[in-house]
């Protein structure tokens, strides 16, 4: 479960990092606005007026680029301290995540709940994608959700800042280190 923005800002302020939070606010807001679709695009950093997002494949990069204007509009409507002019989708290391063993995950053995499938369907309904692109993105979302579920079952942790999952103490997507931040 991710923390709400107010809680995140309070944690950063308590640790004398409020100005960094304000600069990187789009990284934290991305998870809020992108929903299920955002699970295939991990926010890395704000660079100039651009939010840099890692995606698992060239297909995901292309499919999500069709939704850039929708994402930008939602993102900027929800930002308090900055604005984003563009999204930069870059190939990331989704399957080569340090500590991951994707070869040991049999995706056919993992089933998604009705609620998980409904979230994916709802996310896709909100888009204006062509049917072929929508099917491809749905397949990608299902695969990513199955990997996420398997990793959480293997003891991985969900990042309270960005919603990513990671095997040890530090989120490799946003850099959140659960050992260093006082959440009390």
CNS distance restraints for C-alpha pairs under 8 A (distance, minus, plus):
assign (resid   1 and name CA) (resid 158 and name CA) 6.65 0.50 0.50
assign (resid   1 and name CA) (resid 159 and name CA) 7.60 0.50 0.50
assign (resid   1 and name CA) (resid 160 and name CA) 6.09 0.50 0.50
assign (resid   1 and name CA) (resid 163 and name CA) 6.99 0.50 0.50
assign (resid   2 and name CA) (resid 158 and name CA) 7.64 0.50 0.50
assign (resid   2 and name CA) (resid 159 and name CA) 6.61 0.50 0.50
assign (resid   2 and name CA) (resid 160 and name CA) 3.93 0.50 0.50
assign (resid   2 and name CA) (resid 161 and name CA) 5.87 0.50 0.50
assign (resid   2 and name CA) (resid 162 and name CA) 6.87 0.50 0.50
assign (resid   2 and name CA) (resid 163 and name CA) 5.65 0.50 0.50
assign (resid   3 and name CA) (resid   7 and name CA) 6.13 0.50 0.50
assign (resid   3 and name CA) (resid   8 and name CA) 6.23 0.50 0.50
assign (resid   3 and name CA) (resid 160 and name CA) 5.16 0.50 0.50
assign (resid   3 and name CA) (resid 161 and name CA) 6.28 0.50 0.50
assign (resid   4 and name CA) (resid   8 and name CA) 6.33 0.50 0.50
assign (resid   5 and name CA) (resid   9 and name CA) 6.02 0.50 0.50
assign (resid   5 and name CA) (resid  28 and name CA) 7.44 0.50 0.50
assign (resid   5 and name CA) (resid  29 and name CA) 7.50 0.50 0.50
assign (resid   6 and name CA) (resid  10 and name CA) 6.17 0.50 0.50
assign (resid   7 and name CA) (resid  11 and name CA) 6.22 0.50 0.50
assign (resid   8 and name CA) (resid  12 and name CA) 6.23 0.50 0.50
assign (resid   8 and name CA) (resid 161 and name CA) 7.05 0.50 0.50
assign (resid   9 and name CA) (resid  13 and name CA) 6.00 0.50 0.50
assign (resid   9 and name CA) (resid  18 and name CA) 6.57 0.50 0.50
assign (resid   9 and name CA) (resid  21 and name CA) 6.71 0.50 0.50
assign (resid  10 and name CA) (resid  14 and name CA) 6.01 0.50 0.50
assign (resid  11 and name CA) (resid  15 and name CA) 6.31 0.50 0.50
assign (resid  11 and name CA) (resid 181 and name CA) 7.29 0.50 0.50
assign (resid  11 and name CA) (resid 182 and name CA) 6.90 0.50 0.50
assign (resid  11 and name CA) (resid 183 and name CA) 6.07 0.50 0.50
assign (resid  12 and name CA) (resid  16 and name CA) 6.19 0.50 0.50
assign (resid  12 and name CA) (resid  17 and name CA) 4.76 0.50 0.50
assign (resid  12 and name CA) (resid  18 and name CA) 5.09 0.50 0.50
assign (resid  12 and name CA) (resid  21 and name CA) 6.50 0.50 0.50
assign (resid  13 and name CA) (resid  17 and name CA) 5.45 0.50 0.50
assign (resid  13 and name CA) (resid  18 and name CA) 4.53 0.50 0.50
assign (resid  14 and name CA) (resid 182 and name CA) 7.91 0.50 0.50
assign (resid  15 and name CA) (resid 181 and name CA) 7.24 0.50 0.50
assign (resid  15 and name CA) (resid 182 and name CA) 7.51 0.50 0.50
assign (resid  17 and name CA) (resid  21 and name CA) 6.36 0.50 0.50
assign (resid  18 and name CA) (resid  22 and name CA) 6.24 0.50 0.50
assign (resid  19 and name CA) (resid  23 and name CA) 6.32 0.50 0.50
assign (resid  20 and name CA) (resid  24 and name CA) 6.10 0.50 0.50
assign (resid  21 and name CA) (resid  25 and name CA) 5.51 0.50 0.50
assign (resid  22 and name CA) (resid  81 and name CA) 5.70 0.50 0.50
assign (resid  22 and name CA) (resid  82 and name CA) 7.34 0.50 0.50
assign (resid  23 and name CA) (resid  46 and name CA) 7.41 0.50 0.50
assign (resid  23 and name CA) (resid  81 and name CA) 7.42 0.50 0.50
assign (resid  23 and name CA) (resid  82 and name CA) 7.06 0.50 0.50
assign (resid  24 and name CA) (resid  28 and name CA) 7.22 0.50 0.50
assign (resid  24 and name CA) (resid  45 and name CA) 6.60 0.50 0.50
assign (resid  24 and name CA) (resid  46 and name CA) 5.82 0.50 0.50
assign (resid  25 and name CA) (resid  29 and name CA) 6.20 0.50 0.50
assign (resid  25 and name CA) (resid  79 and name CA) 7.11 0.50 0.50
assign (resid  25 and name CA) (resid  81 and name CA) 7.11 0.50 0.50
assign (resid  25 and name CA) (resid  82 and name CA) 7.29 0.50 0.50
assign (resid  26 and name CA) (resid  30 and name CA) 5.81 0.50 0.50
assign (resid  26 and name CA) (resid  46 and name CA) 7.10 0.50 0.50
assign (resid  26 and name CA) (resid  51 and name CA) 6.92 0.50 0.50
assign (resid  26 and name CA) (resid  75 and name CA) 7.19 0.50 0.50
assign (resid  26 and name CA) (resid  79 and name CA) 6.84 0.50 0.50
assign (resid  26 and name CA) (resid  82 and name CA) 7.70 0.50 0.50
assign (resid  26 and name CA) (resid  83 and name CA) 7.96 0.50 0.50
assign (resid  26 and name CA) (resid  84 and name CA) 7.54 0.50 0.50
assign (resid  27 and name CA) (resid  31 and name CA) 7.67 0.50 0.50
assign (resid  27 and name CA) (resid  43 and name CA) 5.30 0.50 0.50
assign (resid  27 and name CA) (resid  44 and name CA) 6.79 0.50 0.50
assign (resid  27 and name CA) (resid  45 and name CA) 6.25 0.50 0.50
assign (resid  27 and name CA) (resid  46 and name CA) 7.05 0.50 0.50
assign (resid  27 and name CA) (resid  51 and name CA) 7.26 0.50 0.50
assign (resid  27 and name CA) (resid 162 and name CA) 7.15 0.50 0.50
assign (resid  27 and name CA) (resid 174 and name CA) 7.75 0.50 0.50
assign (resid  28 and name CA) (resid  32 and name CA) 7.59 0.50 0.50
assign (resid  28 and name CA) (resid 161 and name CA) 6.07 0.50 0.50
assign (resid  28 and name CA) (resid 162 and name CA) 5.71 0.50 0.50
assign (resid  29 and name CA) (resid  33 and name CA) 6.44 0.50 0.50
assign (resid  29 and name CA) (resid  75 and name CA) 7.00 0.50 0.50
assign (resid  29 and name CA) (resid  78 and name CA) 7.20 0.50 0.50
assign (resid  29 and name CA) (resid  79 and name CA) 7.12 0.50 0.50
assign (resid  30 and name CA) (resid  34 and name CA) 5.74 0.50 0.50
assign (resid  30 and name CA) (resid  38 and name CA) 7.20 0.50 0.50
assign (resid  30 and name CA) (resid  43 and name CA) 6.96 0.50 0.50
assign (resid  30 and name CA) (resid  75 and name CA) 6.75 0.50 0.50
assign (resid  30 and name CA) (resid 162 and name CA) 7.79 0.50 0.50
assign (resid  31 and name CA) (resid  35 and name CA) 6.08 0.50 0.50
assign (resid  31 and name CA) (resid  38 and name CA) 6.22 0.50 0.50
assign (resid  31 and name CA) (resid  39 and name CA) 7.84 0.50 0.50
assign (resid  31 and name CA) (resid 162 and name CA) 5.98 0.50 0.50
assign (resid  31 and name CA) (resid 163 and name CA) 6.65 0.50 0.50
assign (resid  33 and name CA) (resid  38 and name CA) 7.95 0.50 0.50
assign (resid  33 and name CA) (resid  71 and name CA) 7.53 0.50 0.50
assign (resid  33 and name CA) (resid  74 and name CA) 6.30 0.50 0.50
assign (resid  33 and name CA) (resid  75 and name CA) 6.32 0.50 0.50
assign (resid  33 and name CA) (resid  78 and name CA) 7.85 0.50 0.50
assign (resid  34 and name CA) (resid  38 and name CA) 4.44 0.50 0.50
assign (resid  34 and name CA) (resid  39 and name CA) 7.85 0.50 0.50
assign (resid  34 and name CA) (resid  71 and name CA) 6.93 0.50 0.50
assign (resid  35 and name CA) (resid  39 and name CA) 7.12 0.50 0.50
assign (resid  35 and name CA) (resid 123 and name CA) 7.10 0.50 0.50
assign (resid  36 and name CA) (resid  40 and name CA) 7.96 0.50 0.50
assign (resid  36 and name CA) (resid 119 and name CA) 6.67 0.50 0.50
assign (resid  36 and name CA) (resid 120 and name CA) 5.96 0.50 0.50
assign (resid  36 and name CA) (resid 123 and name CA) 6.03 0.50 0.50
assign (resid  36 and name CA) (resid 141 and name CA) 7.45 0.50 0.50
assign (resid  37 and name CA) (resid  41 and name CA) 7.44 0.50 0.50
assign (resid  37 and name CA) (resid 120 and name CA) 7.71 0.50 0.50
assign (resid  37 and name CA) (resid 123 and name CA) 6.48 0.50 0.50
assign (resid  37 and name CA) (resid 124 and name CA) 7.79 0.50 0.50
assign (resid  37 and name CA) (resid 141 and name CA) 7.08 0.50 0.50
assign (resid  38 and name CA) (resid  42 and name CA) 6.87 0.50 0.50
assign (resid  39 and name CA) (resid 141 and name CA) 7.43 0.50 0.50
assign (resid  39 and name CA) (resid 144 and name CA) 7.34 0.50 0.50
assign (resid  39 and name CA) (resid 145 and name CA) 7.93 0.50 0.50
assign (resid  39 and name CA) (resid 164 and name CA) 7.74 0.50 0.50
assign (resid  40 and name CA) (resid  55 and name CA) 5.83 0.50 0.50
assign (resid  40 and name CA) (resid  56 and name CA) 6.82 0.50 0.50
assign (resid  40 and name CA) (resid  60 and name CA) 7.38 0.50 0.50
assign (resid  40 and name CA) (resid 140 and name CA) 7.67 0.50 0.50
assign (resid  40 and name CA) (resid 141 and name CA) 6.72 0.50 0.50
assign (resid  40 and name CA) (resid 144 and name CA) 6.83 0.50 0.50
assign (resid  41 and name CA) (resid  53 and name CA) 5.54 0.50 0.50
assign (resid  41 and name CA) (resid  54 and name CA) 5.30 0.50 0.50
assign (resid  41 and name CA) (resid  55 and name CA) 4.73 0.50 0.50
assign (resid  41 and name CA) (resid  56 and name CA) 7.63 0.50 0.50
assign (resid  41 and name CA) (resid  89 and name CA) 7.61 0.50 0.50
assign (resid  42 and name CA) (resid  53 and name CA) 5.15 0.50 0.50
assign (resid  42 and name CA) (resid  54 and name CA) 4.99 0.50 0.50
assign (resid  42 and name CA) (resid  55 and name CA) 6.57 0.50 0.50
assign (resid  42 and name CA) (resid 162 and name CA) 7.96 0.50 0.50
assign (resid  42 and name CA) (resid 164 and name CA) 7.49 0.50 0.50
assign (resid  42 and name CA) (resid 173 and name CA) 6.62 0.50 0.50
assign (resid  43 and name CA) (resid  51 and name CA) 7.11 0.50 0.50
assign (resid  43 and name CA) (resid  52 and name CA) 6.06 0.50 0.50
assign (resid  43 and name CA) (resid  53 and name CA) 4.40 0.50 0.50
assign (resid  43 and name CA) (resid  54 and name CA) 6.40 0.50 0.50
assign (resid  43 and name CA) (resid 162 and name CA) 7.53 0.50 0.50
assign (resid  43 and name CA) (resid 173 and name CA) 6.93 0.50 0.50
assign (resid  43 and name CA) (resid 174 and name CA) 6.97 0.50 0.50
assign (resid  44 and name CA) (resid  51 and name CA) 7.62 0.50 0.50
assign (resid  44 and name CA) (resid  52 and name CA) 5.60 0.50 0.50
assign (resid  44 and name CA) (resid  53 and name CA) 5.59 0.50 0.50
assign (resid  44 and name CA) (resid  54 and name CA) 6.78 0.50 0.50
assign (resid  44 and name CA) (resid 173 and name CA) 5.94 0.50 0.50
assign (resid  44 and name CA) (resid 174 and name CA) 5.70 0.50 0.50
assign (resid  45 and name CA) (resid  51 and name CA) 6.07 0.50 0.50
assign (resid  45 and name CA) (resid  52 and name CA) 5.49 0.50 0.50
assign (resid  45 and name CA) (resid  53 and name CA) 7.57 0.50 0.50
assign (resid  45 and name CA) (resid 174 and name CA) 7.57 0.50 0.50
assign (resid  46 and name CA) (resid  50 and name CA) 5.71 0.50 0.50
assign (resid  46 and name CA) (resid  51 and name CA) 4.60 0.50 0.50
assign (resid  46 and name CA) (resid  52 and name CA) 6.09 0.50 0.50
assign (resid  47 and name CA) (resid  51 and name CA) 6.31 0.50 0.50
assign (resid  47 and name CA) (resid  52 and name CA) 6.95 0.50 0.50
assign (resid  49 and name CA) (resid  83 and name CA) 7.00 0.50 0.50
assign (resid  49 and name CA) (resid  84 and name CA) 5.02 0.50 0.50
assign (resid  49 and name CA) (resid  85 and name CA) 5.17 0.50 0.50
assign (resid  49 and name CA) (resid  86 and name CA) 6.65 0.50 0.50
assign (resid  50 and name CA) (resid  84 and name CA) 5.57 0.50 0.50
assign (resid  50 and name CA) (resid  85 and name CA) 5.76 0.50 0.50
assign (resid  50 and name CA) (resid  86 and name CA) 4.78 0.50 0.50
assign (resid  50 and name CA) (resid  87 and name CA) 5.42 0.50 0.50
assign (resid  50 and name CA) (resid  88 and name CA) 6.54 0.50 0.50
assign (resid  51 and name CA) (resid  84 and name CA) 6.60 0.50 0.50
assign (resid  51 and name CA) (resid  86 and name CA) 6.55 0.50 0.50
assign (resid  51 and name CA) (resid  87 and name CA) 4.98 0.50 0.50
assign (resid  51 and name CA) (resid  88 and name CA) 6.13 0.50 0.50
assign (resid  52 and name CA) (resid  87 and name CA) 6.04 0.50 0.50
assign (resid  52 and name CA) (resid  88 and name CA) 4.74 0.50 0.50
assign (resid  52 and name CA) (resid  89 and name CA) 6.18 0.50 0.50
assign (resid  52 and name CA) (resid  90 and name CA) 7.18 0.50 0.50
assign (resid  53 and name CA) (resid  87 and name CA) 7.10 0.50 0.50
assign (resid  53 and name CA) (resid  88 and name CA) 5.95 0.50 0.50
assign (resid  53 and name CA) (resid  89 and name CA) 4.92 0.50 0.50
assign (resid  53 and name CA) (resid  90 and name CA) 6.08 0.50 0.50
assign (resid  54 and name CA) (resid  89 and name CA) 5.79 0.50 0.50
assign (resid  54 and name CA) (resid  90 and name CA) 4.87 0.50 0.50
assign (resid  54 and name CA) (resid  91 and name CA) 5.48 0.50 0.50
assign (resid  54 and name CA) (resid  92 and name CA) 4.70 0.50 0.50
assign (resid  54 and name CA) (resid  93 and name CA) 7.91 0.50 0.50
assign (resid  55 and name CA) (resid  60 and name CA) 6.24 0.50 0.50
assign (resid  55 and name CA) (resid  61 and name CA) 6.09 0.50 0.50
assign (resid  55 and name CA) (resid  89 and name CA) 6.40 0.50 0.50
assign (resid  55 and name CA) (resid  90 and name CA) 5.96 0.50 0.50
assign (resid  55 and name CA) (resid  91 and name CA) 5.09 0.50 0.50
assign (resid  55 and name CA) (resid  92 and name CA) 5.31 0.50 0.50
assign (resid  55 and name CA) (resid  94 and name CA) 7.44 0.50 0.50
assign (resid  56 and name CA) (resid  60 and name CA) 6.60 0.50 0.50
assign (resid  56 and name CA) (resid  61 and name CA) 7.86 0.50 0.50
assign (resid  56 and name CA) (resid  91 and name CA) 5.91 0.50 0.50
assign (resid  56 and name CA) (resid  92 and name CA) 5.53 0.50 0.50
assign (resid  56 and name CA) (resid  93 and name CA) 6.60 0.50 0.50
assign (resid  56 and name CA) (resid  94 and name CA) 5.36 0.50 0.50
assign (resid  56 and name CA) (resid  95 and name CA) 7.54 0.50 0.50
assign (resid  57 and name CA) (resid  61 and name CA) 6.30 0.50 0.50
assign (resid  57 and name CA) (resid  91 and name CA) 6.11 0.50 0.50
assign (resid  57 and name CA) (resid  92 and name CA) 7.72 0.50 0.50
assign (resid  58 and name CA) (resid  62 and name CA) 6.21 0.50 0.50
assign (resid  58 and name CA) (resid  91 and name CA) 6.98 0.50 0.50
assign (resid  59 and name CA) (resid  63 and name CA) 6.07 0.50 0.50
assign (resid  60 and name CA) (resid  64 and name CA) 5.89 0.50 0.50
assign (resid  60 and name CA) (resid 137 and name CA) 7.03 0.50 0.50
assign (resid  60 and name CA) (resid 140 and name CA) 7.58 0.50 0.50
assign (resid  61 and name CA) (resid  65 and name CA) 6.08 0.50 0.50
assign (resid  61 and name CA) (resid  89 and name CA) 5.77 0.50 0.50
assign (resid  61 and name CA) (resid  90 and name CA) 7.09 0.50 0.50
assign (resid  61 and name CA) (resid  91 and name CA) 7.47 0.50 0.50
assign (resid  62 and name CA) (resid  66 and name CA) 6.86 0.50 0.50
assign (resid  63 and name CA) (resid  67 and name CA) 7.40 0.50 0.50
assign (resid  63 and name CA) (resid 133 and name CA) 6.47 0.50 0.50
assign (resid  63 and name CA) (resid 137 and name CA) 6.88 0.50 0.50
assign (resid  64 and name CA) (resid  68 and name CA) 6.59 0.50 0.50
assign (resid  65 and name CA) (resid  89 and name CA) 7.50 0.50 0.50
assign (resid  66 and name CA) (resid 129 and name CA) 7.47 0.50 0.50
assign (resid  67 and name CA) (resid  71 and name CA) 6.21 0.50 0.50
assign (resid  67 and name CA) (resid 127 and name CA) 7.41 0.50 0.50
assign (resid  68 and name CA) (resid  72 and name CA) 6.01 0.50 0.50
assign (resid  68 and name CA) (resid  86 and name CA) 7.72 0.50 0.50
assign (resid  68 and name CA) (resid  87 and name CA) 6.66 0.50 0.50
assign (resid  69 and name CA) (resid  73 and name CA) 6.13 0.50 0.50
assign (resid  70 and name CA) (resid  74 and name CA) 6.33 0.50 0.50
assign (resid  71 and name CA) (resid  75 and name CA) 5.90 0.50 0.50
assign (resid  72 and name CA) (resid  76 and name CA) 5.99 0.50 0.50
assign (resid  72 and name CA) (resid  84 and name CA) 6.91 0.50 0.50
assign (resid  72 and name CA) (resid  85 and name CA) 7.37 0.50 0.50
assign (resid  72 and name CA) (resid  86 and name CA) 6.98 0.50 0.50
assign (resid  72 and name CA) (resid  87 and name CA) 7.48 0.50 0.50
assign (resid  73 and name CA) (resid  77 and name CA) 6.17 0.50 0.50
assign (resid  74 and name CA) (resid  78 and name CA) 6.43 0.50 0.50
assign (resid  75 and name CA) (resid  79 and name CA) 6.34 0.50 0.50
assign (resid  75 and name CA) (resid  84 and name CA) 7.57 0.50 0.50
assign (resid  76 and name CA) (resid  82 and name CA) 7.88 0.50 0.50
assign (resid  76 and name CA) (resid  83 and name CA) 5.57 0.50 0.50
assign (resid  76 and name CA) (resid  84 and name CA) 6.42 0.50 0.50
assign (resid  79 and name CA) (resid  83 and name CA) 6.67 0.50 0.50
assign (resid  93 and name CA) (resid  97 and name CA) 5.94 0.50 0.50
assign (resid  95 and name CA) (resid 100 and name CA) 7.46 0.50 0.50
assign (resid  95 and name CA) (resid 102 and name CA) 6.46 0.50 0.50
assign (resid  96 and name CA) (resid 100 and name CA) 6.71 0.50 0.50
assign (resid  96 and name CA) (resid 102 and name CA) 7.97 0.50 0.50
assign (resid  99 and name CA) (resid 167 and name CA) 6.33 0.50 0.50
assign (resid 100 and name CA) (resid 167 and name CA) 7.57 0.50 0.50
assign (resid 101 and name CA) (resid 105 and name CA) 7.05 0.50 0.50
assign (resid 102 and name CA) (resid 147 and name CA) 7.80 0.50 0.50
assign (resid 105 and name CA) (resid 147 and name CA) 7.47 0.50 0.50
assign (resid 105 and name CA) (resid 150 and name CA) 7.13 0.50 0.50
assign (resid 106 and name CA) (resid 110 and name CA) 7.05 0.50 0.50
assign (resid 107 and name CA) (resid 143 and name CA) 7.32 0.50 0.50
assign (resid 107 and name CA) (resid 146 and name CA) 6.38 0.50 0.50
assign (resid 107 and name CA) (resid 147 and name CA) 7.22 0.50 0.50
assign (resid 110 and name CA) (resid 146 and name CA) 6.17 0.50 0.50
assign (resid 110 and name CA) (resid 150 and name CA) 7.37 0.50 0.50
assign (resid 111 and name CA) (resid 146 and name CA) 7.20 0.50 0.50
assign (resid 112 and name CA) (resid 116 and name CA) 5.89 0.50 0.50
assign (resid 112 and name CA) (resid 117 and name CA) 6.43 0.50 0.50
assign (resid 112 and name CA) (resid 145 and name CA) 7.86 0.50 0.50
assign (resid 112 and name CA) (resid 146 and name CA) 6.91 0.50 0.50
assign (resid 113 and name CA) (resid 117 and name CA) 6.30 0.50 0.50
assign (resid 114 and name CA) (resid 118 and name CA) 5.98 0.50 0.50
assign (resid 115 and name CA) (resid 119 and name CA) 6.23 0.50 0.50
assign (resid 116 and name CA) (resid 120 and name CA) 6.49 0.50 0.50
assign (resid 117 and name CA) (resid 121 and name CA) 6.18 0.50 0.50
assign (resid 117 and name CA) (resid 142 and name CA) 7.85 0.50 0.50
assign (resid 118 and name CA) (resid 122 and name CA) 5.96 0.50 0.50
assign (resid 119 and name CA) (resid 123 and name CA) 6.10 0.50 0.50
assign (resid 120 and name CA) (resid 124 and name CA) 6.33 0.50 0.50
assign (resid 120 and name CA) (resid 138 and name CA) 7.06 0.50 0.50
assign (resid 120 and name CA) (resid 141 and name CA) 6.99 0.50 0.50
assign (resid 120 and name CA) (resid 142 and name CA) 7.63 0.50 0.50
assign (resid 121 and name CA) (resid 125 and name CA) 6.18 0.50 0.50
assign (resid 121 and name CA) (resid 138 and name CA) 7.78 0.50 0.50
assign (resid 122 and name CA) (resid 126 and name CA) 6.59 0.50 0.50
assign (resid 123 and name CA) (resid 127 and name CA) 7.25 0.50 0.50
assign (resid 124 and name CA) (resid 134 and name CA) 6.80 0.50 0.50
assign (resid 124 and name CA) (resid 138 and name CA) 7.35 0.50 0.50
assign (resid 129 and name CA) (resid 133 and name CA) 6.14 0.50 0.50
assign (resid 129 and name CA) (resid 134 and name CA) 5.72 0.50 0.50
assign (resid 130 and name CA) (resid 134 and name CA) 6.05 0.50 0.50
assign (resid 131 and name CA) (resid 135 and name CA) 6.16 0.50 0.50
assign (resid 132 and name CA) (resid 136 and name CA) 6.30 0.50 0.50
assign (resid 133 and name CA) (resid 137 and name CA) 6.08 0.50 0.50
assign (resid 134 and name CA) (resid 138 and name CA) 6.03 0.50 0.50
assign (resid 135 and name CA) (resid 139 and name CA) 6.24 0.50 0.50
assign (resid 136 and name CA) (resid 140 and name CA) 6.34 0.50 0.50
assign (resid 137 and name CA) (resid 141 and name CA) 6.10 0.50 0.50
assign (resid 138 and name CA) (resid 142 and name CA) 6.15 0.50 0.50
assign (resid 139 and name CA) (resid 143 and name CA) 6.23 0.50 0.50
assign (resid 140 and name CA) (resid 144 and name CA) 6.15 0.50 0.50
assign (resid 141 and name CA) (resid 145 and name CA) 6.04 0.50 0.50
assign (resid 142 and name CA) (resid 146 and name CA) 6.15 0.50 0.50
assign (resid 143 and name CA) (resid 147 and name CA) 6.30 0.50 0.50
assign (resid 144 and name CA) (resid 148 and name CA) 6.10 0.50 0.50
assign (resid 145 and name CA) (resid 149 and name CA) 6.05 0.50 0.50
assign (resid 146 and name CA) (resid 150 and name CA) 6.14 0.50 0.50
assign (resid 147 and name CA) (resid 151 and name CA) 6.14 0.50 0.50
assign (resid 148 and name CA) (resid 152 and name CA) 6.21 0.50 0.50
assign (resid 148 and name CA) (resid 165 and name CA) 6.95 0.50 0.50
assign (resid 149 and name CA) (resid 153 and name CA) 6.20 0.50 0.50
assign (resid 150 and name CA) (resid 154 and name CA) 6.27 0.50 0.50
assign (resid 151 and name CA) (resid 155 and name CA) 6.61 0.50 0.50
assign (resid 151 and name CA) (resid 156 and name CA) 5.51 0.50 0.50
assign (resid 151 and name CA) (resid 165 and name CA) 7.48 0.50 0.50
assign (resid 151 and name CA) (resid 167 and name CA) 7.97 0.50 0.50
assign (resid 152 and name CA) (resid 156 and name CA) 4.69 0.50 0.50
assign (resid 152 and name CA) (resid 157 and name CA) 6.40 0.50 0.50
assign (resid 152 and name CA) (resid 158 and name CA) 7.57 0.50 0.50
assign (resid 152 and name CA) (resid 165 and name CA) 7.32 0.50 0.50
assign (resid 155 and name CA) (resid 167 and name CA) 7.12 0.50 0.50
assign (resid 156 and name CA) (resid 165 and name CA) 6.24 0.50 0.50
assign (resid 156 and name CA) (resid 166 and name CA) 5.40 0.50 0.50
assign (resid 156 and name CA) (resid 167 and name CA) 4.41 0.50 0.50
assign (resid 156 and name CA) (resid 168 and name CA) 6.95 0.50 0.50
assign (resid 157 and name CA) (resid 165 and name CA) 5.36 0.50 0.50
assign (resid 157 and name CA) (resid 166 and name CA) 5.39 0.50 0.50
assign (resid 157 and name CA) (resid 167 and name CA) 6.21 0.50 0.50
assign (resid 157 and name CA) (resid 168 and name CA) 7.31 0.50 0.50
assign (resid 158 and name CA) (resid 163 and name CA) 5.77 0.50 0.50
assign (resid 158 and name CA) (resid 164 and name CA) 5.73 0.50 0.50
assign (resid 158 and name CA) (resid 165 and name CA) 4.44 0.50 0.50
assign (resid 158 and name CA) (resid 166 and name CA) 6.62 0.50 0.50
assign (resid 159 and name CA) (resid 163 and name CA) 4.80 0.50 0.50
assign (resid 159 and name CA) (resid 164 and name CA) 5.32 0.50 0.50
assign (resid 159 and name CA) (resid 165 and name CA) 5.90 0.50 0.50
assign (resid 159 and name CA) (resid 166 and name CA) 7.30 0.50 0.50
assign (resid 159 and name CA) (resid 171 and name CA) 6.42 0.50 0.50
assign (resid 159 and name CA) (resid 176 and name CA) 7.17 0.50 0.50
assign (resid 161 and name CA) (resid 174 and name CA) 7.63 0.50 0.50
assign (resid 161 and name CA) (resid 176 and name CA) 6.90 0.50 0.50
assign (resid 162 and name CA) (resid 173 and name CA) 7.74 0.50 0.50
assign (resid 162 and name CA) (resid 174 and name CA) 6.61 0.50 0.50
assign (resid 164 and name CA) (resid 171 and name CA) 7.26 0.50 0.50
assign (resid 164 and name CA) (resid 173 and name CA) 6.81 0.50 0.50
assign (resid 165 and name CA) (resid 171 and name CA) 7.08 0.50 0.50
assign (resid 166 and name CA) (resid 170 and name CA) 7.06 0.50 0.50
assign (resid 166 and name CA) (resid 171 and name CA) 5.45 0.50 0.50
assign (resid 166 and name CA) (resid 172 and name CA) 6.88 0.50 0.50
assign (resid 169 and name CA) (resid 177 and name CA) 5.65 0.50 0.50
assign (resid 169 and name CA) (resid 178 and name CA) 5.64 0.50 0.50
assign (resid 169 and name CA) (resid 179 and name CA) 6.47 0.50 0.50
assign (resid 170 and name CA) (resid 175 and name CA) 6.05 0.50 0.50
assign (resid 170 and name CA) (resid 176 and name CA) 5.63 0.50 0.50
assign (resid 170 and name CA) (resid 177 and name CA) 4.24 0.50 0.50
assign (resid 170 and name CA) (resid 178 and name CA) 6.45 0.50 0.50
assign (resid 171 and name CA) (resid 175 and name CA) 4.98 0.50 0.50
assign (resid 171 and name CA) (resid 176 and name CA) 5.13 0.50 0.50
assign (resid 171 and name CA) (resid 177 and name CA) 6.32 0.50 0.50
assign (resid 172 and name CA) (resid 176 and name CA) 7.75 0.50 0.50
assign (resid 177 and name CA) (resid 181 and name CA) 6.68 0.50 0.50
